[in-house]
Amino acid sequence: MLDRYFYTYHNPAGDHFLRGRGTFPHVAAIDVALRGSPLWAVGYAMETAVWHVALAGGHLQVIEVTPDGDARTLAYEAGWFQGAQPPVVGVSMIEGTYVLRSDASVSPLSHPIPVNDFEALYINTAGDLVLGREEGIVASLPILAPPYARLVMNSRGQVALYANATDRALRGERMAARALLIVAARDGQIQILTRTDLPGVDIYRGISPFWADIDGDGIEDLVTTVSRDPLGERLRIYMWDGAGIRQEVDGPSFGQGEIWRQPFSAGPFGFSGQIEIASMFMSSAGGVIEFFRYNGDYFQRKAGLQGFSANIINARNLDQTAAGDFNGNGAPEVLALDASRRGVAAVERSAMDAELVWRLDAGAEITTNFAPVELLDGRLALAVGTEDDRLRVWLPRPAADNDEA
């Protein structure tokens, strides 16, 4: 595609891993007043860093921050989104920056994803998967998708999503679906590459799977969460060969009842750079960051660290995480909400386990997803929206300034 697109989950594949290196926690903190309660934020970088913030009521506020920390509102649009719809931001060499805007036929809890320069896939209010162009619908497929389902796309342009929603999922009460679809948009048609239906009472939990190369063969695989009462939650990875599923691999099952396991990234988290899956395990007792490693036959839990916020059960914002080399030491960290929900905490793998390496306070409860940005010089910035109607931005400090934020 000619244009680049930016999402609340950082990249089209749904993996929350970022390139670049940061200087965290040695960063400057900048606060920008917002004209409402922030729900979502999406950032990108050109000469400056820009964040598009979705506010309660569907309003949009666009914030620009210069490398020197000067901040201003570039634009404000009332009623831009349907309800709490997450934004997708496009950057075009011809048209400049734009935010995808949906009509009333699109599910207000999801958003379209562009699949080429002229077409986008989306979930409509009836749960159909739709291929559309600016002039109208090209093709549709009835799949009974959950209204909040996100579509994630790998580097081959293949799209994965959950379908066959449970009755409770259709009412927005529980993140649950019984089928996993992988599709491609070709020649004006939606082609189903594979469909996996879970047996019995098994369900997929969460808003979407994500794509990541787990076994190092150069082809992205699909990471999911499967639940079966009373056995609890477990990771399930579908090893993908580009045309079909060649292997299905499970991790251990943990917990039962009102618990949640959310895998959100895969990268070289292991102490010696081994590929591991980072996951948040959440229950009424709190959140635990976990790391799992594939050994050729199954996934083994290698490390875990307690003390993080448990996402509100059934909350649709599952993007309050990120991963990457935020402190610039050559090893990636995993970012998550701390137990107070006011701070961003960074976890790094040690030789035997995992440890907290830095934390930054936002000054109030964080209400949006994490919105990191890779700046033009390759350094990382991060923004979050807060309950007191601010956008808190952390930017790299000048090299000569070593003071902590």
DAHUWO-V533338 format. One record per backbone hydrogen bond with DSSP energy under -0.5 kcal/mol. CO is the residue of the C=O (numbers start at 1). NH is the residue of the N-H. E is the energy in kcal/mol with one decimal. If there is no record, write none. Layout:
co->[CO CO]
nh->[NH NH]
e->[E E]
//
This chain:
co->[4 6 7 9 11 12 13 16 20 21 23 25 25 26 28 28 30 32 36 37 40 42 44 48 49 50 51 51 52 52 53 53 54 54 55 55 58 58 59 60 61 61 62 62 63 64 65 66 70 72 72 75 77 77 81 82 88 89 90 91 92 96 98 103 105 107 113 119 119 120 121 122 123 124 127 127 128 128 129 130 130 131 131 132 133 136 139 141 141 143 144 146 152 154 158 159 160 161 163 163 164 166 167 168 168 169 174 175 176 177 178 179 180 181 182 182 183 184 184 186 189 189 190 191 191 194 195 196 199 203 204 207 210 212 212 221 222 223 224 225 226 227 228 228 232 233 234 235 236 237 237 238 238 239 239 244 244 247 249 250 254 257 260 260 261 262 264 265 267 267 270 274 276 276 277 278 278 279 279 280 280 281 282 283 286 287 287 288 289 290 291 291 292 293 298 299 300 300 303 305 307 308 309 312 316 319 319 320 322 323 324 324 325 326 333 334 335 336 337 338 341 342 343 343 344 345 346 346 347 348 353 355 358 360 365 371 373 373 375 378 379 381 382 383 384 385 385 386 386 386 389 390 390 391 391 392 393 393 394 395 398 400]
nh->[91 89 10 11 14 153 211 323 325 380 26 27 405 397 30 395 393 391 38 56 54 52 50 46 65 44 53 63 42 54 55 61 39 40 58 59 80 81 55 77 53 63 74 75 51 72 49 69 66 64 74 62 60 80 83 85 100 6 98 4 96 92 90 106 125 110 121 115 116 132 113 130 107 127 143 145 124 130 141 122 132 138 139 120 136 133 131 129 143 164 165 149 160 157 154 183 152 181 178 179 178 170 171 173 174 172 176 206 166 204 198 163 196 161 193 194 159 186 191 189 186 191 192 184 193 182 197 180 202 227 177 150 223 214 221 212 238 210 236 205 234 203 231 232 228 254 226 251 224 239 249 222 240 246 247 241 246 239 237 299 233 259 262 282 263 280 16 278 269 276 273 270 267 278 292 264 265 281 290 262 282 288 260 286 283 307 308 281 305 279 302 303 277 300 295 252 293 302 291 289 339 287 311 315 318 321 370 337 335 18 326 333 22 24 324 347 322 345 309 341 366 362 338 345 360 336 357 358 334 355 350 348 346 344 387 383 375 381 378 21 375 373 394 371 392 367 368 38 389 390 34 386 392 32 393 384 30 395 382 28 401 402]
e->[-2.6 -2.2 -1.5 -1.1 -2.0 -2.2 -2.4 -1.9 -0.7 -0.8 -2.1 -1.9 -1.1 -1.0 -0.5 -2.5 -3.2 -2.4 -0.5 -2.5 -2.0 -3.3 -2.8 -3.0 -2.9 -2.1 -0.6 -3.0 -2.1 -0.5 -0.5 -2.4 -3.2 -1.5 -1.6 -0.6 -1.1 -2.9 -3.2 -2.9 -2.9 -0.5 -2.8 -1.1 -2.7 -2.1 -2.4 -2.3 -2.6 -2.8 -0.6 -2.7 -2.8 -0.7 -0.8 -1.8 -2.3 -2.5 -2.6 -2.1 -1.5 -3.2 -3.2 -1.5 -2.0 -1.4 -2.4 -2.2 -1.3 -2.9 -2.4 -3.1 -2.7 -2.0 -0.8 -2.5 -2.2 -0.6 -2.3 -2.0 -0.6 -3.3 -1.7 -2.3 -1.4 -3.0 -3.2 -3.0 -0.6 -2.5 -2.8 -1.7 -2.8 -1.9 -2.5 -3.1 -2.1 -2.8 -0.9 -1.9 -1.9 -2.1 -1.0 -2.5 -0.6 -1.6 -1.5 -0.7 -1.4 -3.7 -2.8 -2.4 -2.7 -1.9 -2.5 -1.6 -2.9 -0.7 -3.3 -1.7 -2.2 -0.7 -0.5 -2.1 -0.7 -2.3 -0.5 -2.4 -1.9 -2.9 -1.6 -1.5 -2.8 -1.1 -3.0 -2.3 -2.6 -1.4 -2.0 -2.2 -1.9 -2.0 -1.1 -1.9 -1.5 -2.1 -2.6 -2.6 -2.4 -0.7 -2.7 -2.3 -0.5 -2.6 -1.0 -2.3 -0.5 -2.6 -3.1 -1.5 -1.8 -2.1 -0.5 -3.7 -0.6 -2.3 -2.3 -2.8 -2.5 -2.7 -2.7 -2.5 -2.0 -0.5 -2.2 -2.5 -1.4 -0.5 -3.2 -3.2 -0.6 -2.4 -2.3 -1.7 -1.3 -0.9 -1.7 -3.0 -2.1 -2.3 -2.9 -1.2 -2.8 -2.6 -2.3 -0.5 -2.4 -0.6 -2.3 -2.5 -1.1 -2.6 -0.6 -2.7 -1.2 -0.7 -2.2 -0.6 -3.5 -2.4 -1.8 -3.3 -2.5 -2.2 -2.1 -2.8 -1.3 -2.9 -1.9 -1.6 -3.1 -3.1 -2.3 -0.6 -2.3 -2.1 -2.6 -1.0 -2.6 -2.6 -2.4 -2.6 -2.8 -2.7 -2.4 -0.9 -0.8 -2.6 -2.2 -2.3 -3.2 -2.3 -3.3 -2.3 -2.8 -2.5 -1.2 -0.6 -1.4 -0.6 -2.4 -2.3 -0.6 -1.7 -0.6 -2.1 -3.1 -0.5 -1.9 -3.2 -2.1 -0.7]
//
